[in-house]
Amino acid sequence: MKKLAALALLGLIQTAPALAQRDMDVYEADRRYCASGRSGMDFHSCMDRLRFDRQRDRDRWERSRDDRSRWEYEQRQRYAAPPPPPVYRGEPPKLSDMQQRALDNCVLLAPRDQPRCRATVMSTVR
């Protein structure tokens, strides 16, 4: 009985690294490859190398996904529709000299940026 309990405990201890892996089939394939000796390394070095390579690939994938989402965010911000101009009832608001100069300088920008510039200047009017 003691031998059976010891063997069961030993089996659980040896399967702990396999449970830590995400995919049991991948772990089993790695174990067989490293045990076959085709890698040219000892078993533990081979397993460590494969685990390191997989983690590096996973990190690289995460990083590229983050870069792609950051690029998409910047594209959405760059081509976002300009805010709607404020609606004034009655006479148009009086602009200060600086606001008038800023509004006049909007024409120097690219045509797609001019509405955003005008909206920004007009948002400073009280």
N, C-alpha and C positions, 0 to 999 in steps of 0.2 A: 504494500500500500504506500509506503514512504517513497519507494522508487517511482511509482506511478505519479505521485504528487510532485516529486522533484522533476520528472520528465515534463509534466504539464507546465510547471513553472518555467523550466528552461525553454520550452517551446514558446511561451508567451514573451519571454525576454527577447528571444531571437526574432520574433515577428514585430516587435515595436518599431524598428526602422521601416518596415514595410507599411505599417499603419500610418506612419508619418508622411509617406509619399501620397500624392494625390491620386495616382492611378496604380492599382495593384499590378496590372498587366505590364506597365512600363517598368515598374520595379523588378518584376520577375524577369523581363527581357534583359534588363541591365545586369541583374544577378547572374543570369546564364552567360551573358557575353563576357563579363569579368571573370567568371569561374572557368571559362574555356581557355583562357590564356592567350586569346588572339589579340588582346590589347597591348601586350608587351609590358604590362605593369603588374604589380601584385594586386590582389583582389581589392583591398581597402583603398589603395590609391586610385584604382580604376573607378570604383564606386564614387569616391569623392570627386573625381574629375567629371564624371557624368552628371552628378548632382549639381556641381558648380556650373557646368555648361548649360544645363536646363534653367537654372536660376538666372544666369546671365541673359539667356534668350528671353525669358519671361520679363526681366527688367527692361530689356531693349524694346520689347513689344509695348510695355506700359508707357515707356518714354515716348515712343512714336505716336501712341494713341493720344497722349497729353499734348504733344506738339500739334497734331492734327486738329484737336478740339480748340487749341489756342488760335490756330490759323483761321479756323472757321469763325470763331468769335470776332477776330479782327476784321475779317471780311464782312461780317454782318454789321459791325460798327462803322466801317468805312462807307458802305453803300446803304446805310440806313436812311430812311426818308427823313427829310428835315422836319423839325417841329412846326406845327401849323402856326402861321403868323397870328398875333393877337388881334382880336376883333374890337374895333373902336366904334363907339356910337357917337354920333355928332362930329365935331371937328377933329382932325388928326392931331395927335399929341405934339407938343412943342419939344424939339430936340435941342440939347445943349450943343455947343460948338464941337466938342469932342465926339459926341454921338453922331453929329452930322458928317464930320470928317471920316469916322469909321464907316458910316453908311456909304459915303462916296467911294471909299477904298474897296468896297465889296466888288466893284466892277473889275478890279484888277485880278481877281481870283478866277479860277477855272469856272466855266458855266455851271458845272454840276455842284460847285461849292457856294455859289452866290446866294441861292435861297436860304441856305443854312446860316450864312453870314448875316443876311438881312434880318432873319428871325432872331439871331443872337443879339444883334444891336437893338432891335425893337423890344426884346425882353428886358432890357435895362431901363426902358422908359417907364415912368410911374404914372 
